[in-house]
């Protein structure tokens, strides 16, 4: 890549750049030709721009021509300076948009920012994250980026179904660009104002994770009167039962996120479940050390326990898991000819068999990586809540857990560091569960949750039987939902096959009619001319071609 300084400038109206070998002339307006600026890739619709008077028709917005040659401390990349460069088309590391020719690039780590993102500042402060977040409004719509809240990407979501709510806000994304975070959150999942006032309704609207009145599955937005999917968040008036799509009140939401309104409380998906600490609690519970500092205090024996909580029982657990997995495979849809029998097995699954055999596959599962702590939590400062120390973003989860169920107990010999790590794992699982809808739960995810809770309980002897009971109910509900999905898939497959067979049946009848008609030719069907010559042809079949001539 090469820098993009001005080569020559005879006056303010003629400028020449290294990316363009002819002088470019400043014009004040667009004559109606739609052309994209080769720097920012946005169309030139109005305002001054430099244009080429030759056949290439390149244009450069005046504001893009005046971009600084260097940014010393970009909010999105504060560690190194960024230089304005030009090269072949590249992607922006912030918004993921492609085909930029002019970029601000870090020469030390090949980090690229487009002109749109280079001057952004983080404006969103979410109490569940220890860094301010950027709100990117024009991200590349097809980026396959997993959301750190719902744990899926829009691309994977669209493989199953396409939702209007996603289309309207898909280009909006919350991001933390700190090296240790790289946090990405869908706009619909992220920290939005808990309440808003909008001209569409007289009362205050409250953000809810989902809202449905009945089982009709027909839900609408009261602003646009278009359909609304109950799985997505919406703004709701509790007094009038008035519901609004988030994208229908987007103007007010963005004002709050950009700091145009004061004292705005932001909540993400699942946050409403947890008790947010007040300022007095925050002041007394904060510490100056991180979870990584606590991990470093673990003994070698404690580290081995985290790598595999069930070392003494590993062979037995693995044997039982494989045996139960094989037994439970008779309930799973595999897309072959045995699925009819498998769906019959699933719908005949009894409560006693579920409790006695089916659940054991989950109980005996051991994750190969053991109890592994995510890097993002290791770098967070911890907070002390009633003697338990957890990363500050998990404080609301722990506070809610202790408030409802009391002290967790545990081994009397449990070290403070293992108590902290075990409690952190427990809160991580609860936090994940709070942002995962039953529709999105997979068997692999349930196995992970069982393993982490089982492992934590085995190491610490924390008292949370209520969680295992909840997990059992969750697996039962998952099995029920799998049964409905299995049935729907099988009905679709059988209906498709029946339609194919019916088409083949129609073809079979047609072919039978064709056969009858073919067999009648020469006997009861055909002209006298054809019949006579068929007879003559058969007589001469074995004669030479001069028969009758000599």
Backbone torsions as a table, in degrees:
resi	resn	phi	psi	omega
1	UNK	NA	151.0	-179.0
2	UNK	-124.7	152.7	178.5
3	UNK	-69.3	167.3	-176.5
4	UNK	-123.7	61.4	178.1
5	UNK	-80.7	163.8	173.9
6	UNK	-72.2	131.7	177.5
7	UNK	-85.8	-48.2	179.9
8	UNK	-147.2	154.3	-179.7
9	UNK	-151.7	98.4	-178.2
10	UNK	-77.2	-26.1	171.8
11	UNK	-163.5	-171.3	-177.2
12	UNK	-73.0	-9.9	-175.9
13	UNK	-99.2	-14.6	-179.8
14	UNK	-126.7	121.2	-179.0
15	UNK	-134.2	142.3	177.6
16	UNK	-124.4	134.4	-178.1
17	UNK	-116.6	157.7	178.2
18	UNK	-64.7	-22.5	179.4
19	UNK	-82.1	0.3	-175.5
20	UNK	-148.5	122.3	-170.6
21	UNK	-88.8	8.8	175.6
22	UNK	-126.3	151.6	176.0
23	UNK	-61.5	143.8	179.5
24	UNK	-110.8	136.7	-173.9
25	UNK	-102.1	137.2	179.1
26	UNK	-78.9	124.8	174.6
27	UNK	-122.0	154.6	-171.7
28	UNK	-93.9	-17.0	-176.0
29	UNK	-149.5	161.5	178.5
30	UNK	-92.3	134.7	-179.8
31	UNK	-87.9	16.6	176.7
32	UNK	102.2	-5.3	178.2
33	UNK	-83.0	127.3	-179.0
34	UNK	-86.9	110.1	-179.8
35	UNK	-134.9	139.7	177.2
36	UNK	-88.3	142.2	173.5
37	UNK	-65.9	131.2	-176.2
38	UNK	-74.4	-7.4	177.2
39	UNK	-89.9	-56.0	-174.4
40	UNK	-98.8	-9.3	179.3
41	UNK	68.4	10.2	176.8
42	UNK	-93.2	149.3	-178.3
43	UNK	-68.5	149.1	174.7
44	UNK	-92.3	111.6	-177.9
45	UNK	-111.4	-36.6	-179.4
46	UNK	-158.3	171.9	179.5
47	UNK	84.8	167.1	-176.3
48	UNK	-70.2	146.9	177.4
49	UNK	-155.6	153.3	173.8
50	UNK	-89.2	130.2	-179.6
51	UNK	-125.2	155.9	175.3
52	UNK	-92.2	132.6	-178.4
53	UNK	-85.7	-3.6	179.4
54	UNK	-89.9	-167.2	-172.3
55	UNK	-76.1	-15.4	-173.6
56	UNK	-72.3	-24.7	174.4
57	UNK	62.2	27.2	174.4
58	UNK	-69.5	145.6	173.9
59	UNK	-131.8	156.0	179.4
60	UNK	-141.4	115.1	176.7
61	UNK	-52.0	144.4	179.7
62	UNK	-60.9	-39.4	179.8
63	UNK	-68.3	-29.6	176.5
64	UNK	-72.7	-35.0	177.5
65	UNK	-66.2	-23.0	-177.4
66	UNK	-98.7	13.4	177.1
67	UNK	-60.6	143.7	178.8
68	UNK	-66.7	151.6	-179.6
69	UNK	-74.5	-19.2	-175.5
70	UNK	-153.0	141.3	173.1
71	UNK	-118.0	118.9	-175.5
72	UNK	-77.2	-42.2	-174.7
73	UNK	-137.8	80.0	176.6
74	UNK	-73.5	139.9	178.9
75	UNK	-62.4	-30.9	-179.1
76	UNK	-83.4	-15.7	-179.8
77	UNK	-152.7	72.4	-172.5
78	UNK	-76.8	-11.4	-170.2
79	UNK	-77.7	-29.2	-177.7
80	UNK	-136.8	153.8	174.5
81	UNK	-70.3	153.6	178.2
82	UNK	-116.2	135.8	179.9
83	UNK	-111.5	141.9	176.7
84	UNK	-72.6	122.8	-174.8
85	UNK	-132.7	160.8	173.0
86	UNK	-130.1	141.1	-179.9
87	UNK	-162.9	-164.9	171.9
88	UNK	-65.0	167.7	-175.2
89	UNK	-57.6	133.7	179.4
90	UNK	-133.5	169.1	178.9
91	UNK	-104.8	149.6	177.4
92	UNK	-84.8	134.3	-178.9
93	UNK	-74.1	-12.2	-179.9
94	UNK	-96.0	-55.4	-175.0
95	UNK	-98.2	-7.0	177.3
96	UNK	69.9	0.9	178.7
97	UNK	-65.2	150.0	-170.8
98	UNK	-110.5	172.6	170.0
99	UNK	65.7	34.5	172.0
100	UNK	-85.0	132.1	175.8
101	UNK	-91.7	-30.8	179.9
102	UNK	-110.7	123.3	-176.3
103	UNK	-138.4	155.3	165.7
104	UNK	-92.1	118.7	-173.0
105	UNK	-121.0	140.7	171.5
106	UNK	-90.0	121.7	-177.5
107	UNK	-77.2	-14.2	-178.2
108	UNK	-87.9	-30.8	-176.3
109	UNK	-135.1	19.1	176.4
110	UNK	49.6	41.0	176.5
111	UNK	-92.3	131.0	-176.5
112	UNK	-118.5	138.0	172.9
113	UNK	-128.1	134.4	175.5
114	UNK	-75.6	161.5	179.7
115	UNK	-56.7	-31.5	179.7
116	UNK	-65.8	-38.4	-174.0
117	UNK	-91.0	-18.1	-171.1
118	UNK	-61.3	-25.9	-174.9
119	UNK	-114.0	18.5	177.1
120	UNK	-74.6	154.5	175.2
121	UNK	-127.3	146.6	176.8
122	UNK	-70.8	126.7	-177.2
123	UNK	-118.6	-8.1	-173.1
124	UNK	-106.8	119.3	177.2
125	UNK	-110.5	113.6	-176.7
126	UNK	-110.7	130.0	-173.8
127	UNK	-68.7	-13.6	179.9
128	UNK	-93.1	4.4	178.6
129	UNK	-137.8	141.7	-172.8
130	UNK	-89.8	7.7	173.4
131	UNK	-127.0	148.5	173.4
132	UNK	-66.3	149.0	-175.9
133	UNK	-105.8	147.0	171.6
134	UNK	-88.5	140.5	170.6
135	UNK	-104.1	107.1	178.6
136	UNK	-94.9	123.6	-172.4
137	UNK	-98.5	-13.2	-174.4
138	UNK	-132.7	51.5	-179.8
139	UNK	-76.3	161.6	176.7
140	UNK	-65.7	121.8	-168.3
141	UNK	-66.3	-25.7	-174.3
142	UNK	-100.8	17.1	179.6
143	UNK	-66.8	133.8	-178.7
144	UNK	-95.0	72.7	-174.7
145	UNK	-113.3	124.2	178.0
146	UNK	-68.7	139.9	176.9
147	UNK	-84.6	135.6	-178.6
148	UNK	-76.1	-5.6	176.8
149	UNK	-99.1	-58.2	-177.2
150	UNK	-87.1	-12.0	174.3
151	UNK	70.5	13.4	175.2
152	UNK	-130.8	164.6	177.9
153	UNK	-104.1	157.0	176.4
154	UNK	-62.2	-32.4	179.2
155	UNK	-62.0	-45.9	179.1
156	UNK	-67.3	-35.8	179.7
157	UNK	-64.3	-38.0	-176.2
158	UNK	-74.8	-16.2	176.0
159	UNK	-64.9	-22.7	-179.8
160	UNK	-100.6	-46.7	-176.1
161	UNK	-158.6	150.4	180.0
162	UNK	-110.9	127.8	-176.5
163	UNK	-114.9	139.8	179.6
164	UNK	-63.1	-37.0	179.6
165	UNK	-57.5	-35.8	179.2
166	UNK	-69.0	-45.3	-177.1
167	UNK	-59.5	-39.8	-175.2
168	UNK	-69.9	-27.1	-175.0
169	UNK	-123.7	11.8	-172.0
170	UNK	-63.6	-31.5	-178.0
171	UNK	-77.6	-8.6	178.1
172	UNK	-90.7	134.9	-176.2
173	UNK	-150.0	135.9	171.4
174	UNK	-90.8	134.5	179.5
175	UNK	-140.3	142.9	165.9
176	UNK	-111.5	122.1	-174.2
177	UNK	-99.2	9.4	175.0
178	UNK	-61.5	143.0	-174.4
179	UNK	-56.7	-39.4	-175.4
180	UNK	-81.8	-5.1	-176.3
181	UNK	-109.8	-67.4	-171.8
182	UNK	50.2	52.7	-178.2
183	UNK	-82.4	133.0	177.7
184	UNK	-130.4	126.7	-177.1
185	UNK	-134.5	127.4	173.5
186	UNK	-54.9	146.6	177.9
187	UNK	-58.7	-41.8	-178.1
188	UNK	-70.3	-20.3	179.0
189	UNK	-95.7	-18.9	-166.9
190	UNK	-82.5	-173.8	-178.0
191	UNK	-72.4	107.5	178.5
192	UNK	-117.8	158.3	-179.4
193	UNK	-58.9	132.6	-179.3
194	UNK	-62.0	-36.7	178.9
195	UNK	-135.1	150.0	174.3
196	UNK	-141.0	158.9	168.6
197	UNK	-112.6	132.4	-178.4
198	UNK	-136.0	147.7	-177.5
199	UNK	-62.4	-16.0	-177.6
200	UNK	-73.0	-18.2	-173.5
201	UNK	-147.9	146.3	-174.1
202	UNK	-74.2	-29.7	-176.4
203	UNK	-98.1	165.2	175.0
204	UNK	-68.1	138.2	178.4
205	UNK	-101.7	136.4	-176.1
206	UNK	-109.8	136.3	179.4
207	UNK	-76.4	127.2	177.3
208	UNK	-125.4	148.0	-178.3
209	UNK	-69.6	-31.0	174.9
210	UNK	-162.7	155.3	179.7
211	UNK	-150.3	128.6	175.4
212	UNK	-146.3	143.4	-177.2
213	UNK	-94.9	-31.9	-174.6
214	UNK	-153.1	-167.9	-179.3
215	UNK	-100.7	21.1	-176.8
216	UNK	-74.2	-23.1	-177.1
217	UNK	66.1	14.0	174.5
218	UNK	-113.6	103.0	-177.0
219	UNK	-127.1	145.0	-174.3
220	UNK	-134.4	156.4	172.8
221	UNK	-87.7	133.6	-177.2
222	UNK	-79.6	-7.2	176.6
223	UNK	-89.8	-59.2	-176.6
224	UNK	-91.2	-12.2	-179.6
225	UNK	61.2	20.9	174.2
226	UNK	-93.0	166.0	-178.9
227	UNK	-63.1	153.0	-179.4
228	UNK	-131.6	136.3	178.5
229	UNK	-92.4	124.2	-174.6
230	UNK	-67.4	-13.4	-178.6
231	UNK	-77.8	-13.6	-178.5
232	UNK	-100.4	154.9	178.5
233	UNK	-64.8	156.0	179.5
234	UNK	-154.1	164.6	173.5
235	UNK	-97.7	137.0	-165.7
236	UNK	-137.9	136.4	172.7
237	UNK	-100.7	115.9	-176.8
238	UNK	-69.9	-23.5	-178.2
239	UNK	-78.7	-39.5	-173.2
240	UNK	-109.8	-3.8	-173.4
241	UNK	59.0	34.4	-179.9
242	UNK	-88.2	131.5	-176.1
243	UNK	-126.1	139.0	-179.6
244	UNK	-133.4	135.0	168.3
245	UNK	-53.7	149.0	173.6
246	UNK	-63.3	-41.0	-177.9
247	UNK	-69.8	-16.2	178.0
248	UNK	-81.7	-16.1	175.8
249	UNK	-119.1	25.8	-172.7
250	UNK	-60.5	-33.7	-178.1
251	UNK	-60.0	-44.1	179.7
252	UNK	-71.6	-36.8	178.7
253	UNK	-62.0	-45.2	-178.7
254	UNK	-67.1	-35.0	176.3
255	UNK	-58.8	-43.6	179.9
256	UNK	-65.9	-41.8	-177.4
257	UNK	-69.6	-28.2	-178.6
258	UNK	-90.0	6.9	174.8
259	UNK	83.5	14.0	-179.6
260	UNK	-79.6	-10.4	176.5
261	UNK	-124.5	148.3	-175.6
262	UNK	-100.9	155.8	175.4
263	UNK	55.2	49.2	179.0
264	UNK	-98.0	126.3	176.1
265	UNK	-90.5	125.6	-178.9
266	UNK	-106.7	136.8	177.8
267	UNK	-135.5	142.6	175.5
268	UNK	-100.8	177.9	177.5
269	UNK	-56.0	129.6	177.8
270	UNK	90.1	-16.9	-175.9
271	UNK	-64.8	-32.2	-175.7
272	UNK	-63.4	-18.5	-179.4
273	UNK	-75.1	-25.8	-171.4
274	UNK	-100.0	153.2	178.0
275	UNK	-83.4	111.3	178.4
276	UNK	-77.7	133.3	-178.2
277	UNK	-69.0	147.6	174.6
278	UNK	-86.6	174.0	-173.7
279	UNK	-63.5	-35.3	179.7
280	UNK	-64.4	-43.0	178.6
281	UNK	-63.7	-41.1	-179.1
282	UNK	-59.7	-38.3	-175.7
283	UNK	-70.3	-28.8	-175.4
284	UNK	-94.2	-22.0	-172.9
285	UNK	-98.5	-8.3	-175.1
286	UNK	-70.9	147.5	175.4
287	UNK	-125.7	174.0	-179.2
288	UNK	-108.6	6.9	-179.2
289	UNK	-116.5	162.4	-174.4
290	UNK	-103.1	170.5	176.3
291	UNK	-65.3	-30.6	177.2
292	UNK	-61.8	-38.5	176.4
293	UNK	-61.0	-37.4	178.4
294	UNK	-69.7	-41.9	179.4
295	UNK	-59.3	-36.4	-178.3
296	UNK	-66.6	-20.1	179.5
297	UNK	-85.1	-7.4	-179.8
298	UNK	-65.0	141.7	175.3
299	UNK	-75.0	166.3	178.7
300	UNK	-62.4	-37.0	178.3
301	UNK	-63.7	-40.8	178.9
302	UNK	-66.9	-36.0	177.4
303	UNK	-64.8	-40.5	177.4
304	UNK	-62.5	-37.6	178.4
305	UNK	-62.8	-38.1	179.1
306	UNK	-69.9	-36.0	179.4
307	UNK	-66.9	-34.1	175.2
308	UNK	-159.1	101.0	-178.2
309	UNK	-64.0	-19.9	-172.1
310	UNK	-116.4	39.7	-176.7
311	UNK	-54.2	-44.5	-177.7
312	UNK	-66.4	-24.2	-176.7
313	UNK	-111.8	10.5	-170.0
314	UNK	-57.7	-48.3	-177.7
315	UNK	-61.1	-44.3	180.0
316	UNK	-65.6	-44.0	179.9
317	UNK	-61.1	-45.8	-179.0
318	UNK	-62.7	-40.9	179.1
319	UNK	-63.2	-46.8	179.9
320	UNK	-65.2	-40.4	-179.4
321	UNK	-61.8	-48.6	-179.3
322	UNK	-62.6	-37.8	179.4
323	UNK	-65.7	-45.4	-179.1
324	UNK	-71.0	-34.2	178.4
325	UNK	-63.5	-41.0	178.6
326	UNK	-65.7	-41.8	179.1
327	UNK	-63.4	-42.2	-176.8
328	UNK	-74.9	-13.5	179.6
329	UNK	-64.8	-18.7	179.5
330	UNK	-74.1	-3.6	177.0
331	UNK	-104.9	0.0	-170.0
332	UNK	-104.4	140.7	177.1
333	UNK	-73.8	125.5	-178.1
334	UNK	-122.0	-0.9	176.0
335	UNK	76.8	22.2	178.6
336	UNK	-121.1	-172.1	-174.7
337	UNK	-70.8	-12.1	-179.2
338	UNK	-88.6	-0.8	-175.9
339	UNK	-64.4	-30.5	178.0
340	UNK	-60.7	-42.0	178.1
341	UNK	-69.0	-37.7	-178.1
342	UNK	-67.0	-39.4	179.1
343	UNK	-68.1	-32.4	174.5
344	UNK	-65.0	-41.2	176.8
345	UNK	-60.7	-42.3	-177.3
346	UNK	-65.9	-43.7	-178.5
347	UNK	-74.4	-10.7	175.1
348	UNK	-100.1	6.3	179.7
349	UNK	-66.2	122.9	-178.0
350	UNK	-93.3	161.8	178.7
351	UNK	-61.8	-39.9	-178.1
352	UNK	-67.5	-39.5	178.3
353	UNK	-68.8	-37.3	178.3
354	UNK	-62.3	-48.2	-179.1
355	UNK	-69.5	-36.5	-172.5
356	UNK	-87.8	-30.4	-174.4
357	UNK	-125.0	-49.6	-173.0
358	UNK	-57.7	-44.6	-175.6
359	UNK	-68.4	-20.6	-176.4
360	UNK	-64.6	-27.0	175.7
361	UNK	-58.9	-39.5	-180.0
362	UNK	-74.1	-38.5	-176.0
363	UNK	-66.6	-36.8	-174.6
364	UNK	-94.0	3.6	-179.5
365	UNK	-71.6	134.8	175.4
366	UNK	-123.3	119.8	178.4
367	UNK	-71.6	135.9	-177.0
368	UNK	-60.4	-35.9	-177.6
369	UNK	-82.6	-2.7	-179.0
370	UNK	70.9	-159.4	176.8
371	UNK	-83.9	100.4	-172.7
372	UNK	-108.9	127.3	-179.4
373	UNK	-88.2	132.4	178.9
374	UNK	-70.2	145.4	-176.3
375	UNK	-59.1	-36.9	-175.7
376	UNK	-61.3	-32.8	179.6
377	UNK	-78.2	-33.0	-178.4
378	UNK	-61.4	-32.0	-175.8
379	UNK	-90.3	0.3	-179.7
380	UNK	-86.6	146.4	169.6
381	UNK	-67.5	148.6	179.9
382	UNK	-100.3	158.3	177.6
383	UNK	-126.0	144.3	-179.7
384	UNK	-93.9	122.2	177.8
385	UNK	-125.1	104.0	177.3
386	UNK	53.5	40.4	176.2
387	UNK	90.3	-3.4	176.6
388	UNK	-107.4	131.6	-178.6
389	UNK	-109.8	120.1	-178.8
390	UNK	-134.9	159.4	174.7
391	UNK	-53.8	145.6	-170.6
392	UNK	-60.7	-28.6	179.9
393	UNK	-72.4	-17.7	179.5
394	UNK	-95.8	0.3	-179.0
395	UNK	-56.6	-45.5	179.8
396	UNK	-61.7	-34.8	179.7
397	UNK	-64.6	-48.8	-178.8
398	UNK	-65.6	-41.4	-179.2
399	UNK	-61.3	-41.4	179.1
400	UNK	-67.1	-42.6	-179.8
401	UNK	-60.2	-48.0	-178.6
402	UNK	-68.2	-35.1	-179.5
403	UNK	-64.1	-39.1	-175.8
404	UNK	-87.0	-37.3	-171.4
405	UNK	-115.4	-3.3	176.9
406	UNK	80.4	-171.6	-176.9
407	UNK	-61.4	145.0	-176.2
408	UNK	-81.0	-14.2	-178.9
409	UNK	72.5	-136.6	-180.0
410	UNK	113.8	172.3	177.2
411	UNK	-56.1	141.1	174.7
412	UNK	-67.6	-26.1	-179.4
413	UNK	-90.6	5.5	-177.9
414	UNK	-64.9	126.1	-179.8
415	UNK	-72.3	153.7	179.1
416	UNK	-56.9	-38.2	-177.8
417	UNK	-69.1	-40.5	178.7
418	UNK	-70.6	-33.1	175.2
419	UNK	-61.3	-41.7	179.1
420	UNK	-67.5	-45.0	-178.8
421	UNK	-65.7	-44.1	179.2
422	UNK	-61.5	-42.1	179.9
423	UNK	-66.5	-36.5	178.4
424	UNK	-64.1	-47.0	177.1
425	UNK	-57.7	-42.8	-179.7
426	UNK	-60.2	-45.0	-179.4
427	UNK	-68.5	-33.6	177.7
428	UNK	-63.2	-45.5	179.3
429	UNK	-61.3	-44.9	179.8
430	UNK	-62.9	-40.7	179.2
431	UNK	-63.4	-42.1	178.0
432	UNK	-63.2	-42.8	-178.6
433	UNK	-63.7	-34.0	-176.7
434	UNK	-70.5	-19.0	-178.5
435	UNK	-110.0	10.1	-178.2
436	UNK	-115.8	117.7	176.8
437	UNK	-76.8	151.1	179.8
438	UNK	-55.7	-36.0	179.3
439	UNK	-58.0	-31.8	-175.7
440	UNK	-95.5	-3.2	-179.2
441	UNK	-74.3	135.8	175.7
442	UNK	-114.3	166.3	178.0
443	UNK	-63.7	-39.0	178.8
444	UNK	-60.8	-39.4	179.5
445	UNK	-66.5	-41.6	177.0
446	UNK	-62.7	-39.4	176.8
447	UNK	-61.1	-42.3	178.9
448	UNK	-63.6	-46.0	-179.9
449	UNK	-61.2	-43.7	178.3
450	UNK	-61.0	-45.3	-177.6
451	UNK	-61.8	-46.2	-177.3
452	UNK	-65.4	-44.3	179.4
453	UNK	-68.6	-41.2	178.3
454	UNK	-63.1	-45.5	-179.3
455	UNK	-64.3	-44.8	179.0
456	UNK	-62.0	-44.9	-179.9
457	UNK	-63.2	-39.1	-179.0
458	UNK	-67.0	-39.1	-178.2
459	UNK	-75.3	-44.6	-170.9
460	UNK	-98.7	-22.4	-171.2
461	UNK	60.9	29.9	170.8
462	UNK	-58.5	146.7	-177.9
463	UNK	-96.9	95.3	177.1
464	UNK	-140.5	50.5	175.8
465	UNK	-58.7	-27.4	179.3
466	UNK	-62.9	-28.8	178.3
467	UNK	-72.4	-41.1	177.7
468	UNK	-64.7	-37.6	177.2
469	UNK	-64.0	-40.5	177.9
470	UNK	-65.1	-39.8	178.8
471	UNK	-63.8	-39.4	177.8
472	UNK	-60.1	-43.9	178.1
473	UNK	-65.1	-36.2	179.8
474	UNK	-66.2	-41.8	177.6
475	UNK	-64.2	-40.4	179.1
476	UNK	-62.1	-42.9	178.0
477	UNK	-65.8	-37.8	177.2
478	UNK	-61.6	-43.6	178.5
479	UNK	-62.2	-41.1	177.5
480	UNK	-61.5	-43.5	179.2
481	UNK	-67.5	-37.2	176.1
482	UNK	-62.4	-37.8	179.1
483	UNK	-62.3	-42.8	179.4
484	UNK	-67.6	-38.8	178.2
485	UNK	-67.5	-41.8	178.8
486	UNK	-60.1	-46.6	-179.9
487	UNK	-61.9	-46.6	-179.8
488	UNK	-60.1	-43.5	179.4
489	UNK	-64.8	-42.8	-179.3
490	UNK	-66.9	-41.0	177.9
491	UNK	-60.7	-43.7	178.9
492	UNK	-61.9	-45.5	-179.4
493	UNK	-64.4	-42.9	-178.7
494	UNK	-68.4	-41.2	178.0
495	UNK	-61.4	-40.6	178.5
496	UNK	-63.6	-42.2	-179.5
497	UNK	-67.1	-39.3	177.5
498	UNK	-61.1	-43.1	178.7
499	UNK	-61.6	-40.3	177.9
500	UNK	-63.9	-42.6	179.8
501	UNK	-65.6	-40.5	178.3
502	UNK	-61.8	-38.8	176.4
503	UNK	-65.1	-40.4	177.2
504	UNK	-65.1	-35.9	178.3
505	UNK	-63.7	-42.1	177.2
506	UNK	-61.8	-42.5	179.2
507	UNK	-64.6	-38.1	178.9
508	UNK	-61.3	-45.0	179.7
509	UNK	-63.7	-38.8	178.1
510	UNK	-64.0	-42.6	-179.6
511	UNK	-66.8	-34.8	176.8
512	UNK	-64.0	-43.4	177.5
513	UNK	-62.7	-40.8	177.6
514	UNK	-61.3	-39.3	-178.4
515	UNK	-65.1	-45.3	177.8
516	UNK	-59.6	-43.8	-179.1
517	UNK	-65.5	-40.1	179.8
518	UNK	-64.6	-40.9	-178.8
519	UNK	-68.4	-22.8	-178.5
520	UNK	-80.8	-16.0	-178.8
521	UNK	-65.0	131.4	179.4
522	UNK	91.5	-19.0	178.1
523	UNK	-101.2	-72.9	-179.2
524	UNK	-105.3	-6.7	-176.3
525	UNK	-121.0	143.0	177.2
526	UNK	119.0	158.7	179.8
527	UNK	-76.7	164.7	177.6
528	UNK	-63.0	-35.7	178.4
529	UNK	-58.1	-48.7	-179.8
530	UNK	-64.6	-43.5	-178.6
531	UNK	-61.4	-45.2	179.7
532	UNK	-61.5	-42.0	-176.9
533	UNK	-76.4	-26.1	171.1
534	UNK	-62.6	-45.8	179.8
535	UNK	-62.4	-45.7	-179.2
536	UNK	-65.4	-41.6	-179.9
537	UNK	-59.8	-41.3	179.0
538	UNK	-66.2	-35.8	178.4
539	UNK	-65.9	-39.3	-175.9
540	UNK	-91.6	4.0	-171.4
541	UNK	-53.0	-42.6	-175.6
542	UNK	-104.2	10.9	175.8
543	UNK	-89.2	159.5	176.2
544	UNK	-79.0	170.5	-172.4
545	UNK	-72.0	-11.1	178.9
546	UNK	-98.1	5.4	-178.5
547	UNK	-57.5	127.1	178.3
548	UNK	92.0	-13.7	-179.2
549	UNK	-87.4	-36.5	179.4
550	UNK	-120.8	NA	NA
